[in-house]
Amino acid sequence: GDDNNIIFSEREGMRIASISADGGQKSILLESTDSLFDPEILPDNKGILLSISSSVIQLFDPETGVVRPLIPRGRDGRYIDTGHIVYTGMESYMAVPFNLETMSIEGSSFPVLDSVLVEAIGVSQLTFSNNGTLAYIPGTDMGIVTPIWANRNGDETPIPLTSRRYGSFDLSPDSSQVALSIVDGSDSDVWVYDFDRQTSPQRLTVGRGALFPKWSLDGNDIVF
């Protein structure tokens, strides 16, 4: 940042911290119960853009400690000198006008580029120079996947589930069902799929930001 500090995410995204580029003791800026990643310092240290696991870009004010949602259906947000925040959207690389004086979105998001390689953790392989040149690696969103069975020999068996952004999952004790989190836009929920019935997954939560499902030992309950 402008104050010669490095901002980083640690403890699997549960903490945002800073340390001087010259070394020294780190400072804890934010503790969270959600996974935070891709910290991006705004000009003049006016705030920090953060992404969370349910694909929402948030704005963090280190002075007040306030965190507020800024851009739904996005991650890996970066501010550029044209007065925009660019970010990885659900289908394309996107941009939206951002006012640094009011610290607010001013206008609608619009697509900038398609077919950018996006790592499974949500990081786009793309960068900007100060003169406006954009460089990127062509590819697809590696976070959009189709679950499969695989045995110890590496043999794969398809599972009739739609390709989408799946999160963590857990097999039931008898391996007849799987509880999995599905990220959809600005939210995530836990769903249950039955391997024997092979019907559409049944939604367990609605609008809860639910992640990390875990079956009880008797298979009667799921915690998340």
C-alpha positions, 0 to 999 in steps of 0.5 A: 500500500501507499504506507509501505505495508503488505496486506495478506490473508492467513489462517485459511482466510479467517484473518486479514493482517498487515506487515511492513515491507521492511519487516517487523511485527505483523498487525491483525486487521480483521478476524472473520468466521468466513473465508476471506481472500484476494485483499486489494488496497485502494488508493490512499489506503481508503479501504481494502477490497476482499472476496469471500467464499460465497462470491461477494466482493466486500469493502473493509475499512481498517479505520472503523473495522466495518465490512460491507458487501460491495459487489455480488456475484464476483471475486478477485476485485481490483481498482484501476486508474480509470475509476473502475473496479474490475473483477471476476464475474460468474460468466465474464471478467467484469468492470463497474464504476467506483467513486473513491470520494464516496466509496460507492458503486456508481453505475452498472457492471459490464463485461470486459473480457471473456475466456480468461483462465480462472483458478479453482480458488477464484483467482483470474490469471490477468493483470493491468499495467499503469498505462492501460495494457492488459495481459491475461492467460486464455482459458476457462473457469476451473472452479466450474466442475462436475463431481465424479467417483474415483477409485484407488486405481484412478478409474473414474465413474461419472455422477449425474450432477450438473457442472457448477461451482461446488464447494466442500462436501461430505459422504454419509456414513453409509456412502449412499448420499453426499452433502455438498455446498453449492455457490450460486451468485452471492450465496451458498447453500447445502444440498444433499444428493442420493446416489441410489435414487439419482434424482436432483439434489435436495436443497437443505438450506435457503439463503444461509451462506452455508458451507462445510457440511458434515454428517453426524456419525449416525447419518441422521443429521448434517451440521454446517 
